[in-house]
Amino acid sequence: MTKEEAAVPSPHGRAPSGTEFGARLQRALHRHFLADARIEALQRLTGGATKQTWSFVTGGGGTAAAGRYILQLSAPVPAARGPGPRAPRLSAAADAALMRLARRHGVPAPEVCCVLDEGDGLGPGYVTRHVDGITLGRAVARDPAYAAARRRMAAQSGEILAGIHALPTRDAGFLDHLSPTDELQVYTRLLRAHDLRHPALEYALRWVAQRLPPDREDRVVHADFRTGNLIVGPDGIRCVLDWEIARRGDPLQDLGVLCMRTWRFGGDGEVGGFGSREDFYTAYERASGRSLDVERIRFWEAYANLKWAINCVRRGMAQGADGRPASLELAAIGRRLGEPLWDFLDIAAAQAST
């Protein structure tokens, strides 16, 4: 998982190790929702730029306690620094509240079982029920075993996004509202925090600034709805993950993100590597009752490529406490800067020719 606005590197701090960690987690489950559960098969999962993810199963306490669960531990949200809008990143409690809101309105978000508190001694986080399926982008987009799922997923994505954008904002007051201008200020500031001047990035910032749509929308926006953040089974999309950079604003940015080439993982479909724009747009319009502005979606797709390019810079230049590169993985992401910039310029050139 690569989070757009994640602090780099992720400051989880030192976690309790081995037996102590498992004991603390078991006590937390007893406190919150599984009084007699016994934790088994606890293991750390790979991936995660802003979270630690663990899986475990429970036994004991009767059939109600038996099940498969996911624990996610989040880094504390840093305090805002300086004036102006900031890059949204939800606390674990707000993240869980948004997923619960989504599920109440029929959106396939993880089922939150409990939110951790300070008394649990594990840091910010929550426990959700396990959902069977895969998230690996290349498998979703290219594995023959998921060919039937891919035929459904563009329409499913349109329907799910329409549901997210219909969530009542009165119940999501904990989300920051970011206008298109705010988004530009946030990402310009993130880039300027690094000692890098790149002609293509400077051009892209000017291009976006000249085409910002008016601030007329105040919808819940997932902001990271893409292949890799969807749990997929043979029947298609089963769950939407990674809600922690959600905000309120223009919903069409979600449609632009899913159409980015980066998140197609080599698949043929222009939507997430799995489907067609026609199926995606038609399903969204049918489910939302709104007519789509395709040019505005293409603007947000271009802008999503600029955001990802800026985040490649941030990851590639991230340093540890000793001043050395934070990790080989982050450095490798930095080397991908040219890919989203190429895609941005491709969209900009296409728009210039129409």
Secondary structure, DSSP 8 states (H G I E B T S, - for coil): ---TT--SS--------HHHHHHHHHHHHHHHT-TT-EEEEEEE-S--SSEEEEEEEEESSSGGG-EEEEEEEE-------SSS-------HHHHHHHHHHHHHTT-----EEEE--GGGSS-SEEEEE---SB--HHHHHH-GGGHHHHHHHHHHHHHHHHHHHTS-GGG-TTS-B--HHHHHHHHHHHHHTSS---HHHHHHHHHHHHT---S---EEE-S--STTSEEEETTEEEEE---TT-EEE-THHHHHHHT-SGGGTT-SBTBTBTB-HHHHHHHHHHHH-----HHHHHHHHHHHHHHHHHHHHHHHT-B-TTSSBS-HHHHHHHTTTHHHHHHHHHHHHHHHT-
